[in-house]
Amino acid sequence: MTVFFEDLAVGDEWTSDGYEVTQEEIIEFAEQYDPQWFHTDPERAAEESIYESLIAAGFHTAAISTRLFVDCFLSDTATLGGKGIDKLRWHEPVRPGDQLSIQAEILDLEPETDSRGLADIRIETANQDNEVVFSMIALVMFARTDG
């Protein structure tokens, strides 16, 4: 069943399955998109960085969070894409071996046109210790059934 804008309610929540972050993917993502040494050089990062180990690039964490959100919710909806992101924050570094999952909640719903509505959805990503490592409010458009 495809979920449309009218099927959504403020307070609806979803939780994803877990995802293990590997050292190899941290380095691969960083080498392509954010080649700073604390994302690409595990030995130097362990010795010289304030984090004392290799850490994932922030937008790598955002990309993982987006994938988890698609898998646990968006893939079954009439989504029309995003309009933006508010309150994007990185709270804690993500390290190799971390197990991430997301909790998403609809904060607001607003019809925009006869054919689409906008949902403000809070997404919090936590690690295996239930520490929030990342959060954002995604502004997601959904098709309306009456449009």
Contacts in CASP RR format, 6 or more apart in sequence:
PFRMAT RR
TARGET T0000
AUTHOR 0000-0000-0000
METHOD contacts of the structure
MODEL  1
MTVFFEDLAVGDEWTSDGYEVTQEEIIEFAEQYDPQWFHTDPERAAEESI
YESLIAAGFHTAAISTRLFVDCFLSDTATLGGKGIDKLRWHEPVRPGDQL
SIQAEILDLEPETDSRGLADIRIETANQDNEVVFSMIALVMFARTDG
1 76 0 8 1.000
2 76 0 8 1.000
2 77 0 8 1.000
2 78 0 8 1.000
3 76 0 8 1.000
3 77 0 8 1.000
3 78 0 8 1.000
3 142 0 8 1.000
4 77 0 8 1.000
4 78 0 8 1.000
4 142 0 8 1.000
4 143 0 8 1.000
4 144 0 8 1.000
4 145 0 8 1.000
5 78 0 8 1.000
5 109 0 8 1.000
5 111 0 8 1.000
5 116 0 8 1.000
5 117 0 8 1.000
5 119 0 8 1.000
5 142 0 8 1.000
5 143 0 8 1.000
5 144 0 8 1.000
5 145 0 8 1.000
6 144 0 8 1.000
6 145 0 8 1.000
6 146 0 8 1.000
8 106 0 8 1.000
8 109 0 8 1.000
8 119 0 8 1.000
8 142 0 8 1.000
9 106 0 8 1.000
9 109 0 8 1.000
10 106 0 8 1.000
10 107 0 8 1.000
10 108 0 8 1.000
10 109 0 8 1.000
11 105 0 8 1.000
11 106 0 8 1.000
11 107 0 8 1.000
12 105 0 8 1.000
12 106 0 8 1.000
13 103 0 8 1.000
13 104 0 8 1.000
13 105 0 8 1.000
13 106 0 8 1.000
14 69 0 8 1.000
14 72 0 8 1.000
14 73 0 8 1.000
14 102 0 8 1.000
14 103 0 8 1.000
14 104 0 8 1.000
15 72 0 8 1.000
15 101 0 8 1.000
15 102 0 8 1.000
15 103 0 8 1.000
15 104 0 8 1.000
16 68 0 8 1.000
16 69 0 8 1.000
16 71 0 8 1.000
16 72 0 8 1.000
16 101 0 8 1.000
16 102 0 8 1.000
16 103 0 8 1.000
16 104 0 8 1.000
17 68 0 8 1.000
17 71 0 8 1.000
17 72 0 8 1.000
17 101 0 8 1.000
18 68 0 8 1.000
18 99 0 8 1.000
18 100 0 8 1.000
18 101 0 8 1.000
19 64 0 8 1.000
19 67 0 8 1.000
19 68 0 8 1.000
19 99 0 8 1.000
19 100 0 8 1.000
19 101 0 8 1.000
20 97 0 8 1.000
20 98 0 8 1.000
20 99 0 8 1.000
20 100 0 8 1.000
21 56 0 8 1.000
21 64 0 8 1.000
21 94 0 8 1.000
21 95 0 8 1.000
21 96 0 8 1.000
21 97 0 8 1.000
21 98 0 8 1.000
21 99 0 8 1.000
21 100 0 8 1.000
22 96 0 8 1.000
22 97 0 8 1.000
23 42 0 8 1.000
23 54 0 8 1.000
23 96 0 8 1.000
23 97 0 8 1.000
25 60 0 8 1.000
26 39 0 8 1.000
26 54 0 8 1.000
26 55 0 8 1.000
26 56 0 8 1.000
26 57 0 8 1.000
26 60 0 8 1.000
26 94 0 8 1.000
26 96 0 8 1.000
27 39 0 8 1.000
27 40 0 8 1.000
27 42 0 8 1.000
27 54 0 8 1.000
29 39 0 8 1.000
29 56 0 8 1.000
29 57 0 8 1.000
29 60 0 8 1.000
29 63 0 8 1.000
30 36 0 8 1.000
30 39 0 8 1.000
30 40 0 8 1.000
30 56 0 8 1.000
30 57 0 8 1.000
30 60 0 8 1.000
31 40 0 8 1.000
33 57 0 8 1.000
33 59 0 8 1.000
33 60 0 8 1.000
34 57 0 8 1.000
34 58 0 8 1.000
34 59 0 8 1.000
34 60 0 8 1.000
36 57 0 8 1.000
37 44 0 8 1.000
37 45 0 8 1.000
37 49 0 8 1.000
38 44 0 8 1.000
38 45 0 8 1.000
38 49 0 8 1.000
38 51 0 8 1.000
38 54 0 8 1.000
38 55 0 8 1.000
39 45 0 8 1.000
39 54 0 8 1.000
39 55 0 8 1.000
39 56 0 8 1.000
39 57 0 8 1.000
39 60 0 8 1.000
40 54 0 8 1.000
41 54 0 8 1.000
42 53 0 8 1.000
42 54 0 8 1.000
42 96 0 8 1.000
45 51 0 8 1.000
45 52 0 8 1.000
45 53 0 8 1.000
45 54 0 8 1.000
45 55 0 8 1.000
46 52 0 8 1.000
46 53 0 8 1.000
46 54 0 8 1.000
49 55 0 8 1.000
51 93 0 8 1.000
51 95 0 8 1.000
53 95 0 8 1.000
53 96 0 8 1.000
54 95 0 8 1.000
54 96 0 8 1.000
55 93 0 8 1.000
55 94 0 8 1.000
55 95 0 8 1.000
56 64 0 8 1.000
56 93 0 8 1.000
56 94 0 8 1.000
56 95 0 8 1.000
58 90 0 8 1.000
58 94 0 8 1.000
58 134 0 8 1.000
60 94 0 8 1.000
61 90 0 8 1.000
61 94 0 8 1.000
61 100 0 8 1.000
61 125 0 8 1.000
61 133 0 8 1.000
61 134 0 8 1.000
62 88 0 8 1.000
62 134 0 8 1.000
62 136 0 8 1.000
64 100 0 8 1.000
64 125 0 8 1.000
65 100 0 8 1.000
65 102 0 8 1.000
65 123 0 8 1.000
65 125 0 8 1.000
65 134 0 8 1.000
65 136 0 8 1.000
68 100 0 8 1.000
68 101 0 8 1.000
68 102 0 8 1.000
68 125 0 8 1.000
69 102 0 8 1.000
69 104 0 8 1.000
69 121 0 8 1.000
69 123 0 8 1.000
69 138 0 8 1.000
72 102 0 8 1.000
72 104 0 8 1.000
73 104 0 8 1.000
74 140 0 8 1.000
77 142 0 8 1.000
78 142 0 8 1.000
78 143 0 8 1.000
79 140 0 8 1.000
79 141 0 8 1.000
79 142 0 8 1.000
79 143 0 8 1.000
80 116 0 8 1.000
80 141 0 8 1.000
80 142 0 8 1.000
80 143 0 8 1.000
81 140 0 8 1.000
81 141 0 8 1.000
82 138 0 8 1.000
82 139 0 8 1.000
82 140 0 8 1.000
82 141 0 8 1.000
83 118 0 8 1.000
83 139 0 8 1.000
83 140 0 8 1.000
83 141 0 8 1.000
84 138 0 8 1.000
84 139 0 8 1.000
85 136 0 8 1.000
85 137 0 8 1.000
85 138 0 8 1.000
85 139 0 8 1.000
86 120 0 8 1.000
86 136 0 8 1.000
86 137 0 8 1.000
86 139 0 8 1.000
87 135 0 8 1.000
87 136 0 8 1.000
87 137 0 8 1.000
88 135 0 8 1.000
88 136 0 8 1.000
89 134 0 8 1.000
89 135 0 8 1.000
89 136 0 8 1.000
90 133 0 8 1.000
90 134 0 8 1.000
91 131 0 8 1.000
91 132 0 8 1.000
91 133 0 8 1.000
91 134 0 8 1.000
91 135 0 8 1.000
92 127 0 8 1.000
92 131 0 8 1.000
92 132 0 8 1.000
92 133 0 8 1.000
93 133 0 8 1.000
94 100 0 8 1.000
94 127 0 8 1.000
94 133 0 8 1.000
94 134 0 8 1.000
98 127 0 8 1.000
98 128 0 8 1.000
98 133 0 8 1.000
99 127 0 8 1.000
99 128 0 8 1.000
100 125 0 8 1.000
100 126 0 8 1.000
100 127 0 8 1.000
100 133 0 8 1.000
101 125 0 8 1.000
101 126 0 8 1.000
102 123 0 8 1.000
102 124 0 8 1.000
102 125 0 8 1.000
102 126 0 8 1.000
103 123 0 8 1.000
103 124 0 8 1.000
103 126 0 8 1.000
104 121 0 8 1.000
104 122 0 8 1.000
104 123 0 8 1.000
104 124 0 8 1.000
105 121 0 8 1.000
105 122 0 8 1.000
106 119 0 8 1.000
106 120 0 8 1.000
106 121 0 8 1.000
107 120 0 8 1.000
107 121 0 8 1.000
107 122 0 8 1.000
107 137 0 8 1.000
108 119 0 8 1.000
108 120 0 8 1.000
109 117 0 8 1.000
109 118 0 8 1.000
109 119 0 8 1.000
109 120 0 8 1.000
110 117 0 8 1.000
110 118 0 8 1.000
111 117 0 8 1.000
111 118 0 8 1.000
111 144 0 8 1.000
112 118 0 8 1.000
112 141 0 8 1.000
113 144 0 8 1.000
114 144 0 8 1.000
114 146 0 8 1.000
114 147 0 8 1.000
115 143 0 8 1.000
115 144 0 8 1.000
115 147 0 8 1.000
116 141 0 8 1.000
116 142 0 8 1.000
116 143 0 8 1.000
116 144 0 8 1.000
117 141 0 8 1.000
117 142 0 8 1.000
117 144 0 8 1.000
118 139 0 8 1.000
118 140 0 8 1.000
118 141 0 8 1.000
118 142 0 8 1.000
119 139 0 8 1.000
119 140 0 8 1.000
119 141 0 8 1.000
119 142 0 8 1.000
120 137 0 8 1.000
120 138 0 8 1.000
120 139 0 8 1.000
121 137 0 8 1.000
121 138 0 8 1.000
121 139 0 8 1.000
121 140 0 8 1.000
122 135 0 8 1.000
122 136 0 8 1.000
122 137 0 8 1.000
123 135 0 8 1.000
123 136 0 8 1.000
123 137 0 8 1.000
123 138 0 8 1.000
124 132 0 8 1.000
124 134 0 8 1.000
124 135 0 8 1.000
125 132 0 8 1.000
125 133 0 8 1.000
125 134 0 8 1.000
125 135 0 8 1.000
126 132 0 8 1.000
126 133 0 8 1.000
127 133 0 8 1.000
END
